[in-house]
Each structure stands twice: as structure tokens, then as C-alpha cells.
């Protein structure tokens, strides 16, 4: 995954997320590289999890500085920082 993510982002993931969260984030980051933006509902479909679970992961990635967001609640989109 080193080619599509910077080393610092990979380090942040490995130091602050569980193995399962990291695996899920790689799926989201891959999607973001191809599509530019993602919503919680799309992430939930990609990961086969509830929207609440996907939203928590996206918010955590935002707090860690990996993602940035725009909008509020259901219309909120996340972008790579």
C-alpha cells in the first residue's frame, strides 16, 4: 500500500488503528484515489458494515489528519487530505 499512501499516513494508521480498522481504511483510501470523495453510506457499502460503523472510521481518520470533510451529517463528504 506504500505506493498509494504516504509513509507518514501509513505510520499514523499503524500507530492509531486496529488491524481491522487499517484494512478498512485501505479500502476507503483506494476508493478515494479513484473517486475523489466518499460519504459514510458509500463507505458502509464498500466495507459491508453499518453506516454508523463507517462514519466512526471516517471521523477517526479525519481526527488523525488523514481525511478532511465538507458538509454536515448525511450530506457530509470526506476527501483525502
Secondary structure, 3 states (H helix, E strand, C coil): CCCCCCHHHHHHHHHHCCHHHHHHHHHHHHHHHHHCCECHHHHHHHHCCCHHHHHHHHHHHHHCCCEEEECCHHHCEEEEC
